[in-house]
Amino acid sequence: MSVGSVIEPGGRLHLALAHSNGRIAQVDITSSRPVDAARVLIGRTPREAVRLVPLLFSLCSGAQRIAALIACERAQDLEPTLAEQAARDFSLQLETIREHALRILLDWPVALGIEPDRDTAAQLLAQQRLIANSLTHDRSATHDSTRQLTALIREAVLGEGWEEVTGTGTFGLRPHTMLQRLLHTLFTNDWQTLGAGCSTRHLESFSDRAWQARLTHAASGYAQRPEIDGQARETTPYARQSDTPLIKAAFRRWGDGLATRLLALAGELNSTLPKLQDYLEQAGSATPGEPLDDDAAAGDGIGVVEAARGKLMHRITLSQGRIQDYDIVAPTEWNFHPRGIAVQALAQLTFRSEASCAAQARALICAIDPCVAYDLDIRRHA
């Protein structure tokens, strides 16, 4: 059985599940993602690279651009001002809010077999465009649009009472918002613990210098199968939220299964909203600019940012004002590593029928989020 789920062009993942005696006996992941796409930036100037990166990677293009910008700055020993840094933080958080909200409104409903909320998604995107258009010429309008976006998400996406689910163990409220409907569906299906029981460690927070050393001396192919000390790592909203009271309580009830992962996504969305106004105040009139020097001679640099789906890293080598080497390590390669969190979560599934296994697998894949198109094959173990 093969199931496709198109998310974004740019390669595919192939996930193969082999079942035996009511269990998943083997999970294999192969990838045709163009992890060396950044090689087209070799020979470019830093300014050219920063402008081209969002065109190469349309998903989370803001995070891609900022990671490229930071890497180029580090290679040139440049430092952004505090206002410029705040402007970048605002841009990153706004993108994360958009991506998390759209996943709750569109991706998770499809994975759980309910109707997406396209109307609210359209309102959200329109509000974000207003914010983007007002950033360079009308900060008061930016503040107003940001407050309206926050209100829209709290009222139409999250709603009230969803955090209480970890205390009651059920979802008894009448589901009005999409998050409430998703939680209601999880409990109705008894899928709260689906995928729980994984042992993959969360990706550590190394210093930029430590990452620079690791990526500089990494073997060929590291960007396709990144590891730490020979082991896979997880970098997801759940990994980032795992130490919060909400997710600790959810983990005690359902482990690292579907309910906990959905609550982590919602919790991060909820906690990020108030940060927008703070970053906007700090940024003043600054924008995420490009204080780069195309005449800089040589240097190495790394840009590490927390994108919506996980940690994103760009590493460059600069010589005579031109890029000589460029590597990108994206969250997908960590989370869908052949021994990573997706493989481990899918291996926890029981097998009753191809249809039920496919439905549960789609939900888990959505929760971990591959960022790209995938094929799902389910077959009997040989």
URNORDA-V85541 format. One record per residue. RES is the residue in one small letter. PHI is phi in whole degrees, -180 to 180 (999 if undefined). PSI is psi in radians with two decimals (NA if undefined). BURIAL is 1 if it has 16 or more other C-alpha atoms within 10 Angstrom, else 0. Layout:
RES_PHI_PSI_BURIAL / RES_PHI_PSI_BURIAL
//
This chain:
m_999_2.33_0 / s_-126_2.32_0 / v_-129_2.22_0 / g_-105_2.63_0 / s_-145_1.67_0 / v_-78_2.13_0 / i_-114_-0.82_0 / e_-158_2.51_0 / p_-64_2.95_0 / g_109_0.94_1 / g_88_2.99_0 / r_-141_2.80_1 / l_-106_2.49_1 / h_-118_2.05_1 / l_-112_2.12_1 / a_-115_2.15_1 / l_-112_2.18_1 / a_-112_2.21_1 / h_-110_2.67_1 / s_-158_2.26_0 / n_54_0.73_0 / g_78_0.16_0 / r_-129_2.85_1 / i_-87_1.97_1 / a_-86_-0.44_1 / q_-157_2.45_1 / v_-128_2.21_1 / d_-123_2.39_1 / i_-124_2.21_1 / t_-123_2.68_0 / s_-133_2.43_1 / s_-113_0.32_0 / r_-63_2.37_1 / p_-78_1.29_0 / v_-67_-0.25_1 / d_-99_0.34_0 / a_-59_-0.51_0 / a_-67_-0.20_1 / r_-63_-0.40_0 / v_-68_-0.21_0 / l_-85_-0.18_1 / i_-65_2.31_1 / g_94_-0.19_1 / r_-85_2.82_1 / t_-81_2.84_1 / p_-56_-0.76_1 / r_-61_-0.74_1 / e_-63_-0.73_0 / a_-63_-0.80_1 / v_-63_-0.59_1 / r_-79_-0.46_0 / l_-86_-0.55_1 / v_-53_-0.81_1 / p_-64_-0.39_1 / l_-78_-0.51_0 / l_-76_-0.57_0 / f_-129_1.66_1 / s_-75_-0.49_0 / l_-83_2.25_1 / c_54_0.76_1 / s_-64_-0.53_1 / g_-64_-0.79_1 / a_-64_-0.68_1 / q_-62_-0.76_1 / r_-65_-0.76_1 / i_-69_-0.67_1 / a_-62_-0.72_1 / a_-64_-0.74_1 / l_-62_-0.78_1 / i_-64_-0.75_1 / a_-60_-0.74_1 / c_-67_-0.70_1 / e_-62_-0.78_1 / r_-64_-0.63_1 / a_-67_-0.40_1 / q_-108_0.15_1 / d_56_0.74_0 / l_-106_2.60_0 / e_-127_2.27_0 / p_-71_2.71_1 / t_-71_2.89_0 / l_-61_-0.66_0 / a_-66_-0.71_1 / e_-65_-0.69_1 / q_-64_-0.72_1 / a_-64_-0.67_1 / a_-64_-0.67_1 / r_-68_-0.71_1 / d_-62_-0.71_1 / f_-60_-0.81_1 / s_-62_-0.76_1 / l_-65_-0.78_1 / q_-67_-0.67_1 / l_-63_-0.72_1 / e_-66_-0.72_1 / t_-62_-0.75_1 / i_-60_-0.80_1 / r_-61_-0.83_1 / e_-65_-0.76_1 / h_-64_-0.78_1 / a_-64_-0.73_1 / l_-67_-0.58_1 / r_-67_-0.68_1 / i_-69_-0.66_1 / l_-80_-0.56_1 / l_-120_-0.91_1 / d_-75_-0.87_1 / w_-61_-0.74_1 / p_-58_-0.76_1 / v_-61_-0.76_1 / a_-65_-0.53_1 / l_-99_0.06_1 / g_79_0.49_0 / i_-121_2.92_0 / e_-73_2.24_0 / p_-67_2.80_1 / d_-102_1.44_1 / r_-74_-0.50_0 / d_-64_-0.85_0 / t_-66_-0.64_1 / a_-61_-0.72_1 / a_-65_-0.71_0 / q_-62_-0.74_0 / l_-62_-0.81_1 / l_-65_-0.66_0 / a_-64_-0.71_0 / q_-67_-0.67_1 / q_-67_-0.63_1 / r_-64_-0.67_0 / l_-61_-0.73_1 / i_-63_-0.82_1 / a_-62_-0.71_0 / n_-71_-0.46_0 / s_-91_-0.19_1 / l_-59_-0.69_1 / t_-90_-0.17_0 / h_-136_-0.23_0 / d_-153_1.52_0 / r_-67_-0.52_1 / s_-65_-0.67_0 / a_-67_-0.60_0 / t_-63_-0.78_1 / h_-60_-0.78_1 / d_-63_-0.81_0 / s_-66_-0.62_1 / t_-66_-0.73_1 / r_-63_-0.68_0 / q_-68_-0.68_1 / l_-63_-0.77_1 / t_-60_-0.79_1 / a_-64_-0.72_0 / l_-60_-0.79_1 / i_-69_-0.76_1 / r_-64_-0.67_1 / e_-87_-0.68_0 / a_-104_-0.34_1 / v_-105_-0.92_1 / l_-88_-0.89_1 / g_74_-2.81_1 / e_-121_2.70_1 / g_86_-0.10_0 / w_-69_-0.50_1 / e_-67_-0.41_1 / e_-72_-0.18_0 / v_-61_-0.51_1 / t_-71_-0.41_1 / g_-85_-0.65_0 / t_-87_-0.47_0 / g_79_-0.03_0 / t_-138_3.08_0 / f_-124_1.68_1 / g_-94_-0.23_0 / l_-70_2.63_0 / r_-68_2.15_0 / p_-74_2.01_1 / h_-107_-0.91_0 / t_-82_2.93_1 / m_-65_-0.69_1 / l_-60_-0.76_1 / q_-63_-0.68_1 / r_-66_-0.69_1 / l_-64_-0.79_1 / l_-62_-0.74_1 / h_-59_-0.73_1 / t_-66_-0.72_1 / l_-59_-0.78_1 / f_-71_-0.63_1 / t_-63_-0.71_0 / n_-80_-0.18_0 / d_59_0.80_0 / w_-107_0.26_1 / q_-57_-0.71_1 / t_-98_0.16_1 / l_-57_2.19_1 / g_86_-0.01_1 / a_-72_2.68_1 / g_109_0.35_0 / c_-86_2.68_1 / s_-115_0.08_0 / t_-64_2.28_1 / r_-77_2.67_0 / h_-78_2.57_1 / l_-65_2.23_1 / e_-70_2.81_0 / s_-99_1.34_0 / f_-73_2.76_0 / s_-69_2.80_0 / d_-59_-0.66_0 / r_-63_-0.70_0 / a_-67_-0.72_0 / w_-64_-0.72_1 / q_-57_-0.79_1 / a_-64_-0.76_0 / r_-63_-0.83_0 / l_-74_-0.55_1 / t_-66_-0.67_1 / h_-100_0.13_0 / a_-69_2.62_0 / a_-71_2.80_0 / s_-58_2.39_0 / g_93_0.03_0 / y_-61_-0.66_1 / a_-63_-0.45_1 / q_-86_-0.57_1 / r_-137_1.22_1 / p_-71_2.52_1 / e_-146_2.86_1 / i_-122_2.07_0 / d_53_0.71_0 / g_79_0.15_0 / q_-125_2.58_0 / a_-72_2.80_1 / r_-135_2.79_1 / e_-110_2.35_1 / t_-135_1.72_1 / t_-143_2.98_1 / p_-56_-0.63_1 / y_-62_-0.76_1 / a_-62_-0.69_1 / r_-71_-0.54_1 / q_-96_0.01_1 / s_-63_-0.40_1 / d_-95_0.05_0 / t_-79_2.67_0 / p_-56_-0.71_0 / l_-59_-0.85_1 / i_-77_-0.53_1 / k_-62_-0.74_1 / a_-67_-0.71_1 / a_-65_-0.70_1 / f_-64_-0.66_1 / r_-62_-0.56_0 / r_-87_-0.78_1 / w_-126_0.20_1 / g_61_-2.64_1 / d_-96_0.70_1 / g_-85_-2.93_1 / l_-59_-0.80_1 / a_-61_-0.76_1 / t_-65_-0.70_1 / r_-69_-0.66_1 / l_-66_-0.74_1 / l_-65_-0.58_1 / a_-65_-0.73_1 / l_-62_-0.82_1 / a_-66_-0.72_1 / g_-64_-0.72_1 / e_-67_-0.70_1 / l_-60_-0.83_1 / n_-63_-0.72_1 / s_-78_-0.36_0 / t_-81_-0.51_0 / l_-54_-0.86_1 / p_-67_-0.29_0 / k_-72_-0.42_0 / l_-59_-0.87_1 / q_-64_-0.64_1 / d_-63_-0.85_0 / y_-64_-0.63_1 / l_-65_-0.70_1 / e_-65_-0.74_0 / q_-68_-0.58_1 / a_-72_-0.48_1 / g_60_-2.14_0 / s_-100_0.13_0 / a_-73_2.66_1 / t_-127_2.83_1 / p_-69_1.33_1 / g_-83_-2.90_0 / e_-130_1.29_1 / p_-77_1.04_0 / l_-104_2.76_1 / d_-121_1.85_1 / d_-74_-0.11_1 / d_-97_0.00_0 / a_-59_2.46_1 / a_-74_-1.14_0 / a_-157_2.79_0 / g_162_2.88_1 / d_-114_2.54_1 / g_-149_2.67_1 / i_-135_2.43_1 / g_-121_2.07_1 / v_-120_2.13_1 / v_-133_2.71_1 / e_-91_1.71_1 / a_-78_3.01_1 / a_-55_-0.70_1 / r_-96_-0.06_1 / g_148_-3.00_1 / k_-75_2.29_1 / l_-119_2.32_1 / m_-129_2.31_1 / h_-119_2.34_1 / r_-129_2.31_1 / i_-129_2.72_1 / t_-122_2.22_1 / l_-113_2.40_1 / s_-147_2.24_1 / q_53_0.71_0 / g_76_0.11_1 / r_-126_2.63_1 / i_-78_2.17_1 / q_-99_-0.43_1 / d_-153_2.52_1 / y_-150_2.15_1 / d_-126_2.51_1 / i_-128_2.26_1 / v_-115_1.99_1 / a_-103_2.80_1 / p_-57_-0.62_1 / t_-57_-0.70_1 / e_-70_-0.48_1 / w_-74_-0.91_1 / n_-74_-0.48_1 / f_-112_0.57_1 / h_-61_2.58_1 / p_-57_-0.32_1 / r_-123_0.39_1 / g_-91_-2.89_1 / i_-64_-0.66_1 / a_-64_-0.77_1 / v_-61_-0.79_1 / q_-66_-0.72_1 / a_-66_-0.76_1 / l_-66_-0.53_1 / a_-69_-0.27_1 / q_-80_-0.19_1 / l_-69_2.58_1 / t_-94_2.77_1 / f_-118_2.06_1 / r_-113_-0.70_0 / s_-157_2.84_0 / e_-62_-0.69_1 / a_-65_-0.82_0 / s_-68_-0.66_0 / c_-65_-0.72_1 / a_-64_-0.73_1 / a_-63_-0.77_0 / q_-68_-0.68_1 / a_-64_-0.73_1 / r_-60_-0.70_1 / a_-65_-0.74_1 / l_-67_-0.72_1 / i_-62_-0.72_1 / c_-62_-0.73_1 / a_-64_-0.58_1 / i_-91_-0.51_1 / d_69_1.71_1 / p_-80_-0.19_1 / c_72_-0.25_1 / v_-134_3.07_1 / a_-65_2.65_1 / y_-145_2.75_1 / d_-116_2.45_1 / l_-121_2.09_1 / d_-114_2.29_1 / i_-122_2.19_1 / r_-149_2.89_0 / r_-73_2.42_0 / h_-68_2.31_0 / a_-71_NA_0
//
